[in-house]
Amino acid sequence: MSGTSLDGLDICYVRFDSDTEFEILQAETIDYSLKLKNQLKNAYEISAMELCELDVHFGYYLGEQVKLFMEKYQIQKVDFVASHGQTIFHQPNKNFTLQIGNGAAISSHCNQKVICDFRTQDVVLGGQGAPLVPIGDELLFNQFDACLNLGGFSNISMNREGKRIAFDICPINIVLNHYANQLGFDYDKGGLLASKGAINEDLVSELNDLEFYSKDFPKSLGFEWIETEFLTIVEKYDLSIENKMISCLEHMLIQLSNCFKKYDINNVLITGGGTKNDLLINRLREKIATKIIIPNENLIDFKEALIFAFLGYRKFNNQINCLASVTGASKDHSSGIIYDVI
Protein backbone atom coordinates (compact mmCIF):
# COMPACT_ATOMS: atom_id res chain seq x y z
CA MET A 1 0.00 0.00 0.00
CA SER A 2 1.24 3.47 -0.92
CA GLY A 3 -0.95 6.43 -0.05
CA THR A 4 -1.27 10.01 -1.22
CA SER A 5 0.79 11.30 1.70
CA LEU A 6 3.81 9.30 0.42
CA ASP A 7 4.77 8.21 3.94
CA GLY A 8 6.36 5.07 2.49
CA LEU A 9 5.53 1.63 1.14
CA ASP A 10 3.51 -0.52 3.56
CA ILE A 11 3.99 -4.27 3.13
CA CYS A 12 1.69 -6.52 5.12
CA TYR A 13 1.94 -10.32 5.14
CA VAL A 14 -1.43 -11.64 6.28
CA ARG A 15 -3.31 -14.93 6.51
CA PHE A 16 -7.07 -15.01 6.01
CA ASP A 17 -8.79 -17.98 7.61
CA SER A 18 -12.23 -16.89 6.42
CA ASP A 19 -14.11 -13.79 5.31
CA THR A 20 -14.07 -12.53 8.89
CA GLU A 21 -10.83 -13.84 10.42
CA PHE A 22 -7.26 -12.74 9.76
CA GLU A 23 -3.83 -12.59 11.31
CA ILE A 24 -1.07 -10.12 10.43
CA LEU A 25 2.07 -12.27 10.39
CA GLN A 26 4.65 -9.61 9.45
CA ALA A 27 4.45 -5.96 8.45
CA GLU A 28 6.91 -3.23 7.62
CA THR A 29 7.05 0.27 6.16
CA ILE A 30 9.77 0.92 3.60
CA ASP A 31 10.86 4.57 3.40
CA TYR A 32 11.08 6.06 -0.08
CA SER A 33 14.31 7.62 -1.23
CA LEU A 34 14.03 11.38 -1.70
CA LYS A 35 14.43 10.89 -5.46
CA LEU A 36 11.58 8.37 -5.73
CA LYS A 37 9.36 10.37 -3.39
CA ASN A 38 9.79 13.46 -5.58
CA GLN A 39 9.19 11.43 -8.74
CA LEU A 40 5.89 10.13 -7.38
CA LYS A 41 4.90 13.51 -5.94
CA ASN A 42 5.45 15.29 -9.27
CA ALA A 43 4.24 12.51 -11.57
CA TYR A 44 0.97 14.31 -12.33
CA GLU A 45 2.83 16.98 -14.31
CA ILE A 46 5.27 14.89 -16.40
CA SER A 47 4.74 13.82 -20.03
CA ALA A 48 2.73 10.75 -21.00
CA MET A 49 5.91 8.96 -22.13
CA GLU A 50 7.67 9.73 -18.85
CA LEU A 51 4.62 8.52 -16.91
CA CYS A 52 4.60 5.22 -18.84
CA GLU A 53 8.27 4.79 -17.96
CA LEU A 54 7.66 5.61 -14.28
CA ASP A 55 4.74 3.16 -14.19
CA VAL A 56 7.02 0.27 -15.15
CA HIS A 57 10.00 1.33 -13.05
CA PHE A 58 7.81 1.83 -9.96
CA GLY A 59 6.40 -1.65 -10.64
CA TYR A 60 9.94 -3.04 -10.71
CA TYR A 61 10.62 -1.24 -7.42
CA LEU A 62 7.48 -2.69 -5.78
CA GLY A 63 8.34 -6.19 -6.98
CA GLU A 64 11.89 -5.89 -5.68
CA GLN A 65 10.69 -4.68 -2.26
CA VAL A 66 8.27 -7.62 -2.02
CA LYS A 67 11.10 -10.00 -2.93
CA LEU A 68 13.40 -8.50 -0.27
CA PHE A 69 10.57 -8.59 2.32
CA MET A 70 9.93 -12.27 1.62
CA GLU A 71 13.63 -13.07 1.90
CA LYS A 72 13.95 -11.12 5.15
CA TYR A 73 11.06 -12.95 6.81
CA GLN A 74 11.82 -16.31 5.11
CA ILE A 75 8.49 -16.43 3.29
CA GLN A 76 8.76 -19.10 0.60
CA LYS A 77 5.45 -18.65 -1.24
CA VAL A 78 2.29 -16.57 -1.10
CA ASP A 79 -1.02 -17.03 -2.89
CA PHE A 80 -0.69 -13.59 -4.45
CA VAL A 81 0.57 -10.05 -3.98
CA ALA A 82 -2.18 -7.40 -3.89
CA SER A 83 -0.97 -3.93 -4.85
CA HIS A 84 -2.78 -0.62 -4.57
CA GLY A 85 -0.17 1.24 -6.63
CA GLN A 86 0.33 5.00 -6.41
CA THR A 87 -2.58 7.25 -7.36
CA ILE A 88 -1.53 9.91 -9.86
CA PHE A 89 -4.89 11.02 -11.29
CA HIS A 90 -8.32 10.51 -9.79
CA GLN A 91 -11.24 12.16 -11.59
CA PRO A 92 -14.25 9.82 -11.33
CA ASN A 93 -16.54 12.61 -12.59
CA LYS A 94 -14.70 12.16 -15.91
CA ASN A 95 -14.68 8.35 -15.55
CA PHE A 96 -10.97 7.88 -15.08
CA THR A 97 -8.46 7.13 -12.35
CA LEU A 98 -4.80 6.10 -12.57
CA GLN A 99 -2.65 4.15 -10.15
CA ILE A 100 0.88 3.44 -11.37
CA GLY A 101 3.05 0.46 -10.41
CA ASN A 102 2.71 -1.91 -13.36
CA GLY A 103 1.38 -5.31 -12.24
CA ALA A 104 3.36 -7.31 -14.79
CA ALA A 105 6.52 -5.50 -13.69
CA ILE A 106 5.81 -6.32 -10.02
CA SER A 107 5.29 -9.99 -10.86
CA SER A 108 8.46 -10.17 -12.96
CA HIS A 109 10.62 -9.06 -10.01
CA CYS A 110 9.04 -10.99 -7.13
CA ASN A 111 7.96 -14.07 -9.17
CA GLN A 112 4.48 -14.10 -7.61
CA LYS A 113 0.92 -13.78 -8.88
CA VAL A 114 -0.11 -10.10 -8.65
CA ILE A 115 -3.58 -8.59 -8.27
CA CYS A 116 -3.76 -4.82 -8.81
CA ASP A 117 -5.70 -1.95 -10.41
CA PHE A 118 -8.63 -2.20 -8.03
CA ARG A 119 -10.18 1.20 -8.86
CA THR A 120 -10.55 1.44 -12.64
CA GLN A 121 -13.42 -1.02 -13.05
CA ASP A 122 -15.50 0.77 -10.43
CA VAL A 123 -14.95 4.17 -12.06
CA VAL A 124 -16.01 2.97 -15.52
CA LEU A 125 -19.13 1.49 -13.87
CA GLY A 126 -20.02 5.01 -12.75
CA GLY A 127 -18.54 4.75 -9.26
CA GLN A 128 -16.07 6.92 -7.39
CA GLY A 129 -13.46 4.17 -7.33
CA ALA A 130 -13.07 5.08 -3.67
CA PRO A 131 -13.09 4.38 -0.86
CA LEU A 132 -12.44 0.65 -1.35
CA VAL A 133 -11.56 -0.23 2.24
CA PRO A 134 -15.23 -0.46 3.45
CA ILE A 135 -15.66 -4.07 2.28
CA GLY A 136 -12.98 -4.94 4.85
CA ASP A 137 -14.59 -2.71 7.47
CA GLU A 138 -17.92 -4.47 6.89
CA LEU A 139 -16.57 -8.00 7.20
CA LEU A 140 -13.48 -7.67 9.44
CA PHE A 141 -14.33 -4.73 11.75
CA ASN A 142 -18.13 -4.64 11.99
CA GLN A 143 -18.04 -4.57 15.81
CA PHE A 144 -17.51 -0.78 15.55
CA ASP A 145 -20.16 1.81 14.65
CA ALA A 146 -17.75 3.31 12.12
CA CYS A 147 -14.17 3.04 10.87
CA LEU A 148 -12.19 6.20 10.18
CA ASN A 149 -8.87 6.36 8.38
CA LEU A 150 -6.70 9.42 8.86
CA GLY A 151 -4.25 9.26 5.97
CA GLY A 152 -3.60 11.68 3.15
CA PHE A 153 -7.37 12.14 3.25
CA SER A 154 -9.80 11.16 5.97
CA ASN A 155 -12.40 8.62 4.95
CA ILE A 156 -15.11 6.94 6.97
CA SER A 157 -17.31 3.90 6.54
CA MET A 158 -20.35 2.70 8.48
CA ASN A 159 -23.39 0.47 8.11
CA ARG A 160 -26.69 2.28 7.65
CA GLU A 161 -29.99 0.42 7.18
CA GLY A 162 -28.23 -2.78 6.21
CA LYS A 163 -25.89 -1.17 3.67
CA ARG A 164 -22.30 -0.06 3.93
CA ILE A 165 -21.77 3.58 3.12
CA ALA A 166 -18.46 5.40 2.97
CA PHE A 167 -16.92 8.61 1.71
CA ASP A 168 -13.98 10.96 2.01
CA ILE A 169 -14.50 13.65 4.65
CA CYS A 170 -11.61 16.08 4.18
CA PRO A 171 -7.86 16.21 3.59
CA ILE A 172 -5.50 15.46 6.48
CA ASN A 173 -1.84 14.55 6.00
CA ILE A 174 -1.65 15.57 2.35
CA VAL A 175 -2.10 19.19 3.51
CA LEU A 176 -0.30 19.05 6.87
CA ASN A 177 2.72 17.31 5.30
CA HIS A 178 2.78 19.87 2.49
CA TYR A 179 3.32 22.69 4.98
CA ALA A 180 5.61 20.67 7.25
CA ASN A 181 7.82 20.10 4.18
CA GLN A 182 8.12 23.87 3.75
CA LEU A 183 9.59 24.04 7.26
CA GLY A 184 12.06 21.25 6.49
CA PHE A 185 10.16 18.36 8.12
CA ASP A 186 8.67 15.23 6.54
CA TYR A 187 5.57 15.61 8.71
CA ASP A 188 4.28 17.44 11.76
CA LYS A 189 5.23 15.05 14.55
CA GLY A 190 2.54 15.08 17.22
CA GLY A 191 1.12 18.31 15.78
CA LEU A 192 3.94 20.30 17.38
CA LEU A 193 4.40 22.67 14.43
CA ALA A 194 0.69 23.45 14.13
CA SER A 195 0.43 24.00 17.89
CA LYS A 196 2.69 27.07 17.53
CA GLY A 197 0.23 28.79 15.18
CA ALA A 198 -2.85 30.95 15.65
CA ILE A 199 -6.16 30.11 13.98
CA ASN A 200 -7.36 32.44 11.24
CA GLU A 201 -11.15 32.21 11.39
CA ASP A 202 -11.66 33.75 7.93
CA LEU A 203 -9.51 31.06 6.34
CA VAL A 204 -11.29 28.32 8.27
CA SER A 205 -14.67 29.68 7.18
CA GLU A 206 -13.66 29.90 3.52
CA LEU A 207 -12.37 26.32 3.54
CA ASN A 208 -15.60 25.13 5.16
CA ASP A 209 -17.54 26.75 2.30
CA LEU A 210 -15.88 24.57 -0.37
CA GLU A 211 -18.53 22.92 -2.54
CA PHE A 212 -17.30 19.39 -1.77
CA TYR A 213 -18.55 19.62 1.81
CA SER A 214 -22.14 20.31 0.77
CA LYS A 215 -22.30 17.25 -1.48
CA ASP A 216 -23.88 14.01 -0.33
CA PHE A 217 -22.03 10.68 -0.60
CA PRO A 218 -20.71 8.89 -2.59
CA LYS A 219 -17.85 11.35 -2.95
CA SER A 220 -14.07 11.18 -2.96
CA LEU A 221 -11.10 13.51 -3.10
CA GLY A 222 -7.89 13.53 -5.15
CA PHE A 223 -4.64 15.45 -5.33
CA GLU A 224 -5.93 17.63 -8.18
CA TRP A 225 -8.65 19.00 -5.87
CA ILE A 226 -6.03 19.89 -3.27
CA GLU A 227 -4.00 21.77 -5.87
CA THR A 228 -6.79 23.61 -7.66
CA GLU A 229 -9.29 24.30 -4.86
CA PHE A 230 -7.93 23.79 -1.35
CA LEU A 231 -4.40 25.20 -1.51
CA THR A 232 -5.41 28.11 -3.75
CA ILE A 233 -7.62 29.32 -0.90
CA VAL A 234 -4.95 28.86 1.78
CA GLU A 235 -2.31 30.64 -0.29
CA LYS A 236 -4.49 33.76 -0.62
CA TYR A 237 -3.80 34.45 3.05
CA ASP A 238 -0.55 36.11 4.10
CA LEU A 239 0.09 33.90 7.12
CA SER A 240 3.01 32.07 8.67
CA ILE A 241 3.28 28.37 7.86
CA GLU A 242 2.31 27.50 11.45
CA ASN A 243 -0.79 29.71 11.22
CA LYS A 244 -1.78 28.03 7.96
CA MET A 245 -1.31 24.60 9.54
CA ILE A 246 -3.39 25.25 12.65
CA SER A 247 -6.12 26.91 10.57
CA CYS A 248 -6.24 23.92 8.22
CA LEU A 249 -6.28 21.58 11.23
CA GLU A 250 -9.19 23.51 12.75
CA HIS A 251 -11.05 23.16 9.46
CA MET A 252 -10.39 19.39 9.50
CA LEU A 253 -11.68 19.09 13.07
CA ILE A 254 -14.90 20.89 12.13
CA GLN A 255 -15.50 18.59 9.15
CA LEU A 256 -14.76 15.45 11.18
CA SER A 257 -16.99 16.51 14.11
CA ASN A 258 -19.80 17.51 11.72
CA CYS A 259 -19.70 14.01 10.26
CA PHE A 260 -19.82 12.27 13.64
CA LYS A 261 -22.77 14.40 14.74
CA LYS A 262 -24.68 14.06 11.46
CA TYR A 263 -24.53 10.26 11.54
CA ASP A 264 -24.89 9.91 15.33
CA ILE A 265 -21.80 7.71 15.66
CA ASN A 266 -21.39 6.24 19.16
CA ASN A 267 -17.93 4.73 18.72
CA VAL A 268 -15.29 4.82 15.98
CA LEU A 269 -12.15 2.83 15.20
CA ILE A 270 -9.46 5.26 14.01
CA THR A 271 -6.37 4.16 12.11
CA GLY A 272 -3.79 5.73 9.79
CA GLY A 273 -0.87 8.08 10.30
CA GLY A 274 -3.12 10.87 11.58
CA THR A 275 -3.73 8.93 14.80
CA LYS A 276 -0.16 9.83 15.80
CA ASN A 277 -0.92 13.54 15.58
CA ASP A 278 -1.61 14.12 19.27
CA LEU A 279 -2.91 17.65 18.69
CA LEU A 280 -5.46 16.40 16.13
CA ILE A 281 -6.68 13.48 18.25
CA ASN A 282 -6.83 15.42 21.54
CA ARG A 283 -8.72 18.29 19.94
CA LEU A 284 -11.09 15.82 18.27
CA ARG A 285 -11.84 14.17 21.62
CA GLU A 286 -12.74 17.61 23.00
CA LYS A 287 -15.14 18.33 20.13
CA ILE A 288 -17.14 15.09 19.95
CA ALA A 289 -19.05 12.79 22.29
CA THR A 290 -18.18 9.77 20.13
CA LYS A 291 -15.94 7.20 21.82
CA ILE A 292 -12.61 7.02 19.97
CA ILE A 293 -10.89 3.62 19.78
CA ILE A 294 -7.26 3.58 18.64
CA PRO A 295 -6.00 0.00 18.12
CA ASN A 296 -2.53 -1.53 18.36
CA GLU A 297 0.36 -0.22 16.26
CA ASN A 298 0.02 -2.89 13.56
CA LEU A 299 -3.56 -1.92 12.78
CA ILE A 300 -2.84 1.79 13.00
CA ASP A 301 -0.09 1.53 10.42
CA PHE A 302 -1.17 -1.39 8.25
CA LYS A 303 -4.97 -1.56 8.20
CA GLU A 304 -5.16 -0.22 4.63
CA ALA A 305 -2.47 -2.63 3.41
CA LEU A 306 -4.29 -5.44 5.22
CA ILE A 307 -7.57 -4.58 3.53
CA PHE A 308 -6.04 -4.30 0.06
CA ALA A 309 -4.76 -7.84 0.68
CA PHE A 310 -8.39 -8.65 1.56
CA LEU A 311 -9.57 -7.08 -1.72
CA GLY A 312 -7.08 -9.33 -3.48
CA TYR A 313 -8.27 -12.33 -1.46
CA ARG A 314 -11.85 -11.75 -2.58
CA LYS A 315 -10.85 -11.17 -6.21
CA PHE A 316 -8.74 -14.33 -6.03
CA ASN A 317 -11.90 -16.21 -4.97
CA ASN A 318 -14.12 -14.34 -7.47
CA GLN A 319 -16.10 -12.64 -4.67
CA ILE A 320 -17.48 -9.11 -4.56
CA ASN A 321 -14.91 -6.61 -3.28
CA CYS A 322 -16.47 -3.29 -4.41
CA LEU A 323 -19.80 -2.17 -2.97
CA ALA A 324 -22.11 -0.02 -5.08
CA SER A 325 -23.65 1.42 -1.89
CA VAL A 326 -20.20 2.85 -1.10
CA THR A 327 -18.86 4.01 -4.46
CA GLY A 328 -22.05 4.74 -6.40
CA ALA A 329 -21.20 2.24 -9.15
CA SER A 330 -24.03 0.66 -11.12
CA LYS A 331 -23.59 -2.66 -9.31
CA ASP A 332 -21.53 -4.59 -6.79
CA HIS A 333 -18.56 -6.24 -8.47
CA SER A 334 -15.23 -8.02 -8.10
CA SER A 335 -12.50 -5.62 -9.15
CA GLY A 336 -8.81 -6.02 -9.93
CA ILE A 337 -6.52 -7.28 -12.67
CA ILE A 338 -4.64 -10.56 -12.16
CA TYR A 339 -1.10 -11.07 -13.51
CA ASP A 340 0.04 -14.68 -13.34
CA VAL A 341 3.70 -15.54 -12.87
CA ILE A 342 5.48 -15.19 -16.22
FENQUISUL-V196845 format. One line per field, one symbol per residue. ss: DSSP state (a for helix, b for strand, c for the rest). phi: phi as a letter, one per 40 degrees, with the letter a starting at -180 (. if undefined). psi: psi as a letter, one per 20 degrees, with the letter a starting at -180 (. if undefined). A space follows every 50 residues. Layout:
ss = ???
phi = ???
psi = ???
This chain:
ss = ccccccccbbbbbbbbcccccbbbbbbbbbcccaaaaaaaacaaaccaaa aaaaaaaaaaaaaaaaaaaaaaccccccccbbbccbbbbbbaaacbbbbb ccaaaaaaaacccbbbcccaaaaacccccccccaaaaaaacccccbbbbb ccbbbbbbbbccbbbbbbbbbcaaaaaaaaaaccccccaaaaaaaccccc aaaaaaaaccaaaaccccccccaaaaaaaaaaaaccccccaaaaaaaaaa aaaaaaaaaaaaccccbbbbbcaaaacaaaaaaaaaacccbbbbccaaaa aaaaaaaaaaaaaaaacccccbcaaaacccccbcccbbbccc
phi = .bcccfciccbbcbbbcacbbaaccaaabbcccdccdccccbccbccdcc ccccdccccdccccccdccccdbfccabcabbbcgbcbbabccbgaaabc hdcccddccbfbcbbafccddccccgccgacbcdcccccbbccbdabbbb bdbcbbbacbfgbcbaaccacbcccccdccdccgbcaccggccccccbcb cccdcccccdddccccccaabbcdcdccbccccdccccbcdccccccccc dccccccdcccdbfccaacbbgdccccdccccccdccbcdccbbccdccd cbcccdccccccdccdcfbcbbbccccgccacabbhbbbccc
psi = pprhiliroppooqppiaiiprpogqqqppqqqhggghghhjhijrrggh hgghgghhgggggghgghghggjlogqrhrppphappgqnmhhjkqqppr mphhgghhhilqpppalihggggijjrijqqihhhhgghhkjiqhqpppn cgqpqqqrpoljqpqqrqgrqehhghhghhhijjqhrnojjgghiirppo hgggghghiphhiiqrrqqqqrhhggghgghhggihpnqrghhgghgghg gghggghgghggjlphqppprrhiiinhgggghghhhqipppooarhghg hjgggghhhhggghghjlqpipphhgijrirqroqqpporp.
